[in-house]
Amino acid sequence: MKVAFVVPANHSGGGLYVAYRHGHFLAERGHEVEVVMASDAQGLSVDWYAGFRLPTLSLEQAAASNRRYDVTVGTWWATFYDAFFVPADCRAYFCQSDERRFYSTPLDPHVPFVELTFADPAVGVITEARWIQEWLRRDYGVEAAYAPNGIDLALFRPDVEPAAPRGGRPRVLIEGPGDVPFKRVDLAFKVAAQVPEAEVWYVSSDGFTRPSWKYHRMFARLPMAEMPAVYASCDVLLKLSTVEGVFGPPLEMMACGGTAVVSRVTGWDEYIRHEENALTVPLDDERQAVEAVRRLVADEPLRRRLSQEGLRTARAMDWSARCPMFEGALQRIVERRQGSRSEPQHRANRGLLKVIEQQAKLASLDELAAHPSVAKGLRRLAALATDVKRRLRGRGHDS
């Protein structure tokens, strides 16, 4: 297969890591794989993913070339639209979350665009989580293929050299982009501050911090290859996100011999078992999170038991057994060779999206929604999304 993964830009993140992992596996299997970046503002050279070796090109380069792919793979809702500018015989969309939840209100002008990513039955959908598969079937009648995430056990392992050995004061690791509210990094620091017996380390993927956040060591924008040494230095990962597809850091922590306290966010039950390999708490429950961290910090036998089971969990989830499922799903989409009759409309929607984003830089959400041309386009999109959703629920379509 000739495959183009269409990604938003050249930045790091869990979703991109998963997409790149599948891309490298496909290349190792003999498929021709390239990465198309919708924005090349950060350049085209990927240096945060260890061993990255896929060809990269900008969306403009892909659209202007004579290259034609068997399939494009959108990796984020906006790239669903970008992909229709890349010549290909068929389209796939790798859905890693309910992306409507990245916006603070259902009235956000981006939401209708997100919903329409599931409206075209010619686009095959692949997902990493059972909850996403069930949600798409229930709300949109879409039968998405299931290709669960895995872990690189050659990179994340218990015998990795730590940045600082475990064994003294228990260490709690807080990880995530500090400036993204639904990652709840601020809440994690509030919790950790109430457990003074622990030493706190912080890994920030965006470099964001606040004066009120108290930590002993901070690491900003670490390359993936340097993360295992941090995990191997800490005893407990504290991850309290309220929006996830399937989060990877708890599994990485398990593979490096640690355990975790996590919120019961969507996708947590793909591999986490409460009181067996980690402790879980309700969303935004500060009190229970404090109690869970205190338990683990005070009870070394409990930490050891959860860590041992977590290691067994991680060892059963190596990518080598997971990536073939993604490959198989993509091959079935290509074999179907179903072209989309809505390609011109998808490209037009991308144009409308660009107008909205340009206007959003100059206006508030309310002012934007009142803009005549934008309001007209949004009403049309919302009506279309509602109608398509109703029809798809009744009919269903396979991926």
VEXDREN-2710 file (C-alpha; in Angstrom, 1 decimal):
% VEXDREN-2710
k/r/px/py/pz
1/MET/0.0/0.0/0.0
2/LYS/1.0/3.6/-0.6
3/VAL/-0.1/5.4/2.6
4/ALA/-0.1/9.0/3.6
5/PHE/-0.6/9.9/7.3
6/VAL/-1.9/13.4/7.4
7/VAL/-1.0/15.1/10.7
8/PRO/-1.7/18.7/12.0
9/ALA/1.9/19.9/12.4
10/ASN/5.3/19.0/13.5
11/HIS/4.8/18.8/17.3
12/SER/5.0/16.1/19.9
13/GLY/2.0/14.3/21.5
14/GLY/0.6/11.0/22.4
15/GLY/-1.8/10.8/19.4
16/LEU/1.0/11.6/17.0
17/TYR/3.3/9.0/18.7
18/VAL/0.7/6.3/18.1
19/ALA/0.2/7.4/14.4
20/TYR/4.0/7.4/13.8
21/ARG/4.3/4.0/15.5
22/HIS/1.7/2.5/13.1
23/GLY/3.4/4.3/10.2
24/HIS/6.8/2.8/11.0
25/PHE/5.4/-0.7/11.4
26/LEU/3.7/-0.4/8.0
27/ALA/7.0/0.8/6.5
28/GLU/8.8/-2.2/8.1
29/ARG/6.2/-4.5/6.5
30/GLY/7.1/-3.1/3.0
31/HIS/4.4/-0.5/2.5
32/GLU/5.3/2.9/1.2
33/VAL/4.5/5.4/4.0
34/GLU/4.9/9.1/4.1
35/VAL/3.8/11.8/6.6
36/VAL/2.0/14.9/5.3
37/MET/2.0/17.9/7.6
38/ALA/-1.0/20.3/7.3
39/SER/1.2/23.0/8.8
40/ASP/5.0/23.2/8.2
41/ALA/5.5/26.2/10.5
42/GLN/7.7/24.1/12.8
43/GLY/9.6/22.5/9.9
44/LEU/9.4/19.0/8.6
45/SER/12.1/17.3/10.5
46/VAL/10.8/15.1/13.4
47/ASP/13.3/15.0/16.2
48/TRP/11.2/14.1/19.3
49/TYR/10.3/10.6/18.1
50/ALA/13.2/8.2/18.6
51/GLY/14.4/6.7/15.3
52/PHE/11.9/8.6/13.1
53/ARG/12.6/7.7/9.5
54/LEU/9.5/8.3/7.5
55/PRO/9.6/10.8/4.6
56/THR/7.8/14.0/5.4
57/LEU/6.3/16.7/3.2
58/SER/3.9/19.6/3.5
59/LEU/0.3/19.6/2.6
60/GLU/1.1/22.0/-0.3
61/GLN/3.8/19.7/-1.6
62/ALA/1.5/16.7/-1.4
63/ALA/-1.3/18.5/-3.2
64/ALA/0.9/19.8/-6.0
65/SER/2.8/16.6/-6.6
66/ASN/2.0/13.8/-9.1
67/ARG/2.1/11.3/-6.3
68/ARG/-1.1/9.3/-5.7
69/TYR/-1.6/7.2/-2.6
70/ASP/-3.8/4.2/-2.1
71/VAL/-5.1/5.7/1.1
72/THR/-4.7/8.8/3.3
73/VAL/-5.1/8.5/7.1
74/GLY/-6.4/11.5/9.0
75/THR/-5.1/11.6/12.5
76/TRP/-7.0/14.6/14.0
77/TRP/-10.5/16.0/13.0
78/ALA/-9.1/18.9/11.1
79/THR/-6.8/16.6/9.1
80/PHE/-9.9/14.8/7.9
81/TYR/-10.5/17.8/5.7
82/ASP/-6.9/18.4/4.9
83/ALA/-6.6/14.9/3.6
84/PHE/-9.0/15.6/0.7
85/PHE/-6.3/17.8/-0.9
86/VAL/-3.9/14.8/-1.1
87/PRO/-4.5/12.7/-4.2
88/ALA/-5.6/9.2/-3.1
89/ASP/-8.0/6.4/-4.1
90/CYS/-9.6/6.1/-0.7
91/ARG/-9.7/7.7/2.8
92/ALA/-9.4/6.5/6.3
93/TYR/-9.7/8.4/9.6
94/PHE/-7.9/7.3/12.8
95/CYS/-10.2/8.5/15.6
96/GLN/-8.4/8.7/18.9
97/SER/-11.0/10.5/21.0
98/ASP/-14.4/12.3/21.0
99/GLU/-12.8/15.4/19.8
100/ARG/-15.9/17.6/20.5
101/ARG/-14.8/17.5/24.1
102/PHE/-11.7/19.5/23.3
103/TYR/-14.0/22.6/23.1
104/SER/-15.5/24.2/26.1
105/THR/-19.1/24.4/24.7
106/PRO/-21.2/22.6/22.1
107/LEU/-21.8/26.0/20.5
108/ASP/-18.1/26.3/19.6
109/PRO/-18.0/26.8/15.8
110/HIS/-15.5/23.9/15.5
111/VAL/-18.0/21.3/16.8
112/PRO/-20.1/20.8/13.6
113/PHE/-16.9/20.2/11.7
114/VAL/-15.9/17.5/14.2
115/GLU/-19.3/15.8/13.9
116/LEU/-19.1/15.7/10.1
117/THR/-15.9/13.7/10.2
118/PHE/-18.1/10.6/10.7
119/ALA/-20.8/11.6/8.1
120/ASP/-19.2/10.2/5.0
121/PRO/-19.7/6.4/4.7
122/ALA/-16.9/6.2/2.1
123/VAL/-14.3/7.1/4.8
124/GLY/-13.2/4.1/6.8
125/VAL/-12.8/4.7/10.5
126/ILE/-10.2/3.0/12.8
127/THR/-10.1/3.6/16.5
128/GLU/-7.8/2.7/19.4
129/ALA/-10.5/2.3/22.1
130/ARG/-13.6/0.2/22.8
131/TRP/-15.4/3.2/24.2
132/ILE/-14.9/5.1/21.0
133/GLN/-16.0/2.2/19.0
134/GLU/-19.2/1.9/21.0
135/TRP/-19.9/5.7/20.9
136/LEU/-19.5/5.8/17.2
137/ARG/-21.8/2.9/16.7
138/ARG/-24.4/4.3/19.1
139/ASP/-24.4/8.0/17.9
140/TYR/-23.5/7.7/14.3
141/GLY/-24.1/4.2/13.1
142/VAL/-20.4/3.9/12.3
143/GLU/-18.7/0.5/12.6
144/ALA/-15.2/1.5/13.3
145/ALA/-12.3/-1.0/13.2
146/TYR/-10.6/-1.6/16.5
147/ALA/-6.8/-1.4/16.7
148/PRO/-5.7/-1.0/20.3
149/ASN/-2.6/0.9/21.4
150/GLY/0.5/-0.9/22.6
151/ILE/3.9/-0.1/24.1
152/ASP/7.5/-0.3/23.0
153/LEU/9.0/-2.7/25.5
154/ALA/12.5/-2.2/24.0
155/LEU/12.3/1.5/25.1
156/PHE/10.1/1.3/28.2
157/ARG/11.5/-1.4/30.6
158/PRO/12.2/-1.9/34.3
159/ASP/16.0/-2.2/33.9
160/VAL/16.5/1.2/32.2
161/GLU/19.1/3.5/33.8
162/PRO/17.2/6.0/36.0
163/ALA/17.8/9.7/36.2
164/ALA/18.0/9.2/39.9
165/PRO/17.6/5.8/41.6
166/ARG/14.4/4.9/43.5
167/GLY/14.6/3.8/47.1
168/GLY/14.7/6.9/49.2
169/ARG/11.8/9.3/49.6
170/PRO/8.9/8.1/47.4
171/ARG/8.6/10.1/44.2
172/VAL/5.4/11.2/42.5
173/LEU/5.6/12.1/38.9
174/ILE/3.1/14.7/37.3
175/GLU/3.1/14.6/33.5
176/GLY/1.3/16.5/30.9
177/PRO/0.9/19.9/29.1
178/GLY/0.3/22.4/31.9
179/ASP/-1.5/24.9/29.8
180/VAL/-4.3/22.4/28.6
181/PRO/-7.1/22.6/31.2
182/PHE/-8.6/19.1/30.7
183/LYS/-5.2/17.5/31.5
184/ARG/-5.8/18.8/35.0
185/VAL/-2.1/19.4/35.8
186/ASP/-3.1/22.1/38.2
187/LEU/-5.3/19.7/40.1
188/ALA/-2.4/17.2/40.2
189/PHE/-0.2/19.8/41.9
190/LYS/-2.9/20.6/44.4
191/VAL/-3.1/16.9/45.3
192/ALA/0.6/16.5/45.5
193/ALA/1.0/19.5/47.8
194/GLN/-1.1/17.7/50.4
195/VAL/1.3/14.8/50.5
196/PRO/4.5/16.5/51.7
197/GLU/6.1/13.1/52.4
198/ALA/6.6/12.7/48.6
199/GLU/9.2/14.2/46.3
200/VAL/7.5/15.7/43.2
201/TRP/8.9/15.6/39.7
202/TYR/7.1/17.3/36.7
203/VAL/7.4/16.5/33.0
204/SER/5.8/19.3/30.9
205/SER/5.3/18.6/27.2
206/ASP/4.6/22.3/26.6
207/GLY/7.0/23.8/29.1
208/PHE/4.2/25.6/31.0
209/THR/4.4/26.0/34.7
210/ARG/3.0/28.3/37.4
211/PRO/4.6/29.8/40.5
212/SER/2.1/28.0/42.8
213/TRP/3.2/24.6/41.5
214/LYS/5.8/23.1/43.8
215/TYR/8.2/20.5/42.4
216/HIS/11.7/19.2/43.1
217/ARG/12.6/18.7/39.4
218/MET/11.0/19.8/36.2
219/PHE/11.7/18.5/32.6
220/ALA/10.3/20.4/29.7
221/ARG/9.6/19.0/26.2
222/LEU/11.6/15.8/26.8
223/PRO/12.2/13.6/23.7
224/MET/10.5/10.3/24.0
225/ALA/13.8/8.5/24.3
226/GLU/14.5/10.3/27.6
227/MET/11.2/9.6/29.2
228/PRO/12.0/6.0/30.4
229/ALA/14.8/7.3/32.7
230/VAL/12.3/9.7/34.4
231/TYR/9.7/6.9/34.8
232/ALA/12.3/4.6/36.2
233/SER/13.2/7.3/38.8
234/CYS/9.6/7.7/40.2
235/ASP/7.3/5.5/42.2
236/VAL/3.9/6.8/41.3
237/LEU/2.5/8.6/38.3
238/LEU/-0.4/11.0/39.1
239/LYS/-2.5/11.5/36.0
240/LEU/-5.9/13.2/36.5
241/SER/-7.1/14.1/33.0
242/THR/-10.8/14.6/32.3
243/VAL/-10.5/14.0/28.5
244/GLU/-8.5/11.2/26.9
245/GLY/-8.8/8.6/24.2
246/VAL/-6.5/6.0/25.8
247/PHE/-3.7/7.6/27.7
248/GLY/-0.2/6.1/27.3
249/PRO/1.8/7.5/30.3
250/PRO/0.3/5.1/32.9
251/LEU/1.2/2.1/30.7
252/GLU/4.7/3.5/30.2
253/MET/5.1/4.0/33.9
254/MET/4.1/0.4/34.5
255/ALA/6.6/-0.9/31.9
256/CYS/9.3/0.9/33.8
257/GLY/8.4/-0.7/37.1
258/GLY/6.1/2.0/38.7
259/THR/2.4/2.4/39.4
260/ALA/-0.1/5.1/39.0
261/VAL/-3.1/7.1/40.4
262/VAL/-5.4/7.9/37.6
263/SER/-8.8/9.4/37.0
264/ARG/-11.6/7.3/35.6
265/VAL/-11.4/9.1/32.3
266/THR/-12.6/7.5/29.1
267/GLY/-10.3/4.8/28.1
268/TRP/-8.8/4.1/31.5
269/ASP/-10.2/0.6/31.5
270/GLU/-8.5/-0.5/28.3
271/TYR/-5.6/-1.8/30.6
272/ILE/-6.0/-0.3/34.1
273/ARG/-7.6/-2.4/36.8
274/HIS/-8.4/-0.7/40.1
275/GLU/-6.5/-2.1/43.1
276/GLU/-4.7/-4.6/40.8
277/ASN/-2.2/-2.6/38.8
278/ALA/-3.1/1.0/39.8
279/LEU/-5.5/3.1/41.9
280/THR/-8.3/5.0/40.2
281/VAL/-10.4/7.9/41.4
282/PRO/-13.5/9.7/40.1
283/LEU/-13.0/12.7/37.8
284/ASP/-12.1/15.9/39.6
285/ASP/-12.2/14.2/43.0
286/GLU/-9.4/16.0/44.8
287/ARG/-10.1/14.3/48.2
288/GLN/-10.0/10.7/46.8
289/ALA/-6.9/11.5/44.8
290/VAL/-5.1/12.8/47.9
291/GLU/-6.1/9.6/49.8
292/ALA/-4.9/7.4/46.9
293/VAL/-1.5/9.1/46.7
294/ARG/-1.1/9.0/50.5
295/ARG/-1.8/5.3/50.5
296/LEU/0.8/4.5/47.9
297/VAL/3.4/6.8/49.5
298/ALA/2.9/5.2/52.9
299/ASP/2.5/1.6/51.8
300/GLU/5.6/0.2/50.1
301/PRO/4.2/-3.4/49.9
302/LEU/1.1/-2.0/48.1
303/ARG/3.3/-0.1/45.7
304/ARG/5.3/-3.2/45.0
305/ARG/2.3/-5.4/44.4
306/LEU/0.7/-2.9/42.0
307/SER/3.9/-2.4/40.2
308/GLN/4.5/-6.1/39.7
309/GLU/1.0/-6.5/38.2
310/GLY/1.5/-3.4/36.1
311/LEU/4.7/-4.9/34.7
312/ARG/2.7/-8.0/33.7
313/THR/0.1/-5.8/32.1
314/ALA/2.7/-3.9/30.0
315/ARG/4.4/-7.0/28.9
316/ALA/1.2/-8.3/27.4
317/MET/0.7/-5.1/25.3
318/ASP/3.8/-5.0/23.1
319/TRP/3.3/-3.1/19.8
320/SER/4.3/-6.2/17.8
321/ALA/0.9/-7.7/18.6
322/ARG/-1.1/-4.5/18.1
323/CYS/0.2/-2.9/14.9
324/PRO/-0.9/-5.8/12.7
325/MET/-4.5/-5.0/13.7
326/PHE/-4.2/-1.5/12.3
327/GLU/-2.5/-2.8/9.2
328/GLY/-5.4/-5.3/8.6
329/ALA/-8.0/-2.6/9.1
330/LEU/-6.3/-0.3/6.7
331/GLN/-5.9/-3.1/4.1
332/ARG/-9.7/-3.8/4.3
333/ILE/-10.4/-0.1/3.6
334/VAL/-8.0/-0.1/0.6
335/GLU/-9.5/-3.3/-0.8
336/ARG/-12.9/-1.8/-0.7
337/ARG/-11.7/1.1/-2.9
338/GLN/-14.7/3.2/-2.2
339/GLY/-14.1/6.8/-3.4
340/SER/-16.0/9.6/-1.7
341/ARG/-18.6/11.5/-3.7
342/SER/-18.3/14.3/-1.1
343/GLU/-14.7/15.3/-1.7
344/PRO/-15.6/18.7/-3.2
345/GLN/-17.8/19.4/-0.2
346/HIS/-15.1/18.4/2.3
347/ARG/-12.6/20.7/0.6
348/ALA/-15.1/23.5/0.7
349/ASN/-15.7/22.9/4.4
350/ARG/-11.9/23.2/5.0
351/GLY/-12.1/26.6/3.3
352/LEU/-14.9/27.6/5.6
353/LEU/-12.9/26.3/8.6
354/LYS/-10.0/28.5/7.6
355/VAL/-12.2/31.6/7.5
356/ILE/-13.6/30.8/10.9
357/GLU/-10.2/30.4/12.4
358/GLN/-9.0/33.7/10.9
359/GLN/-12.0/35.5/12.2
360/ALA/-11.5/33.9/15.6
361/LYS/-8.2/35.7/16.0
362/LEU/-10.1/39.0/15.7
363/ALA/-13.3/38.3/17.6
364/SER/-14.8/36.6/20.6
365/LEU/-16.8/33.4/20.2
366/ASP/-20.1/35.4/20.4
367/GLU/-18.9/38.0/17.9
368/LEU/-17.7/35.2/15.6
369/ALA/-21.1/33.4/15.7
370/ALA/-22.8/36.6/14.8
371/HIS/-20.6/37.3/11.7
372/PRO/-23.1/37.0/8.8
373/SER/-21.1/34.7/6.5
374/VAL/-19.8/32.6/9.3
375/ALA/-23.2/32.3/10.9
376/LYS/-24.7/31.2/7.6
377/GLY/-22.0/28.6/7.1
378/LEU/-22.3/27.3/10.7
379/ARG/-26.1/27.0/10.4
380/ARG/-25.7/25.0/7.2
381/LEU/-23.1/22.8/8.8
382/ALA/-25.1/22.2/12.0
383/ALA/-28.2/21.3/10.0
384/LEU/-26.2/18.9/7.8
385/ALA/-24.5/17.3/10.9
386/THR/-27.9/16.8/12.6
387/ASP/-29.5/15.3/9.4
388/VAL/-26.5/13.0/8.7
389/LYS/-26.3/11.9/12.3
390/ARG/-30.0/11.0/12.2
391/ARG/-29.7/9.1/8.9
392/LEU/-26.5/7.2/9.9
393/ARG/-28.1/6.1/13.2
394/GLY/-30.9/4.4/11.3
395/ARG/-28.7/2.9/8.6
396/GLY/-25.2/2.4/10.0
397/HIS/-22.1/2.1/7.9
398/ASP/-19.1/-0.2/8.1
399/SER/-15.5/0.7/8.2
END
